[in-house]
Amino acid sequence: MRDQVQFIDPKSLTSHGRLYRAERNRIRREQMLRFLGSLAFAIFLLAQLFSLTRTWFVLNIDPNLNEYATLASAISIIPLLAAALCYGSIGKGRFLERFVPFGKAWFILLSVTTTFALIYGLFFQANETSSTIRDFIAFFIIVLGIVLGSEPTFWKDSYVTLLITLLTAVFINALGFSNLDSLILRYGYEARIGVETTSYELQGALGWWVLFVLIAPFRSRKLVGIAAVVAAFVLLQQLLFQKRIGVTYALSVIGISLFLLPKLANRFKLRTVSSSVNTNNRQGGVVLFLALITVSLLVPELVRGQTDSLIRRYLSQDVSRVEEAIHMVEDFNPSEYLLGRGMGGAYTFDEIRFTGLGVWDGNGVFVRRHLHMGALMPFLKGGMVLSLVYYVGVTYVLFSWTKNRDDPLSVVSYIIIALITLKSLVGGMFLLPESYDLILIGCCFGRCLTRPYIKSSSINNWLSWKSKSANA
């Protein structure tokens, strides 16, 4: 019986060849964009790390480095913009298509209102140029973070870089406690000695610890151990600073990681790399407990004295932040409620009553350009317009968390947005010294506003959950 020969139309071979070459070019282009984007984002992280830890470098290496750190902080927006352009161009190059309809509208409105606040403050209010640019960069970091967080490949590409950045920040912060012994001998165990250490000026560099502590239970046991040690360090650091906000924030993150995440994982069947969330959390809890016990046994008088002083601070009545906010609102004219005072805007301050909190502007007026209650910063810089746009987006995200509840990274992103927003009610926000918190919440916004994610059969990296639109 003769072998049957199947003839292939040459035209079909040509068409398949074209499709193959087009797909190969697309993959190469995407790989190049990912490489350039990850490199630019790493440069941004490095520049901000240098800026946020400048005090240590100035005191231990060269006093002239302060000027370079200021410059690095300002120009770091350029590589961040480049990273957003690269990751925003992946796929069809229409990053807005990744968002849900509300996400598209909100991203555009936030970008427009932020840019308008810049123009309004610079040309209509005639605010100081350097302050105006710094304020705009702080808000613009959130906008660029939304673009980055909306691209799934960003989370995979940035994983190692973020972890190295966090561990480096922990190391430098630990070095900042080098003069702790002399401070104890001088002031005693119960005094607020932490604020006199160099580490007090470096704590902003630890902003990424929240992400790793919350995502660690869904990943490997090694990361769980590292995250537990970092969480113990942050908690003890805030205890030494006697910061009520910092200690409450750290305890909230640790409590959510140990108790809330296992319940969410069991209810929504969230998957992990190797073992269950409960197993990872038990290991993390043991490491955290051992770390805290070890420090308590090594310096029991210090831990006891700082804890007692912190409890007294919790029981004391401190309304200075509320008074500061009321003073800012009272300084506004009715016409300024709508648009605020633009980027770089400030409010007059009582030099005697609030000494040390303000600065003298070029006109000889004692002013303050930010608030301890960071949640009011959008109102100061953009009035009711910017405040309404920003907090409508926050409200929408927090009330739509069930749409992506099958994706562990999205669930963690919702929690981070809620935590940072609550912290801003009594703590600083929308400032360049909070740059890591700003880029973090921006990336979380981007993750939560993209189209729903579906479960994957494996979770070997941060890309384990692919969007439905990407698979269409």
Secondary structure, 3 states (H helix, E strand, C coil): CCCCCCCCCHHHHHHHHHHHHHHHHHHHHHHHHHHHHHHHHHHHHHHHHHHHCHHHHHHHCCCCHHHHHHHHHHHCHHHHHHHHHHHHCCCCCCHHHHECHHHHHHHHHHHHHHHHHHHHHHHHCCCCHHHHHHHHHHHHHHHHHHHHHCCHHHHHHHHHHHHHHHHHHHHHHHHCCCCHHHHHHHHCCCCCHHHHCHHHHCHHHHCCHHHHHHHHHHCCHHHHHHHHHHHHHHHHHHHHHCCHHHHHHHHHHHHHHHHHHHHHHHHHCCCCCCCCHHHHHHHHHHHHHHHHHHHHHHCHHHHHHHHHHHHHHHHCCCCHHHHHHHHHHHHCCCCHHHHCCCCCCCEECCCCCCCCCCEECCCCCEEECCCCCHHHHHHHHHHHHHHHHHHHHHHHHHHCHHHHCCCHHHHHHHHHHHHHHHHCCCCCCCCHHHHHHHHHHHHHHHHHHECCECCCCCCCCCCCCCEHHHHC
